[in-house]
Amino acid sequence: MPARIRTGDQVIVISGKDKGKQGEVLRIDPAKAKVYVQGLNMVKRHQKPQQTMQGMQGGGVIEKEGPIHISNVAHVDPKDGKPTRVGIEFIDGKRHRIARRSGARID
């Protein structure tokens, strides 16, 4: 099945603690069906100081994006900013993703 959500897409969270918030997809974990969205589902991780080639890199409590299940996010329609499903259209023999809500091209 082709990937409907890709890195760099604008998505909106449709369920969970960040419901209604929007952001850009940073990375995708297809094996676990998870996406990482910029600024959403922030989790705290405790990190030890690391020895690197440039010297000591500080540790402490670091906040970073946590995973969100792919079924809990939807594409943002480019025309009205509401959640939409994604369809596939063939134009000149090439596949293009379209928003089902308005018919606008996503990529």
FENLINPE-V493388 format. One record per helix or strand of 3 or more residues. SS is the DSSP state (@ for helix, = for strand). FROM is the first residue (numbers start at 1). LEN is the number of residues. If there is no record, write none. Layout:
ss:from:len
SS:FROM:LEN
SS:FROM:LEN
This chain:
ss:from:len
=:10:4
=:22:8
=:34:4
=:42:6
=:50:3
=:55:3
=:60:6
=:67:3
@:70:3
=:73:4
=:86:6
=:94:6
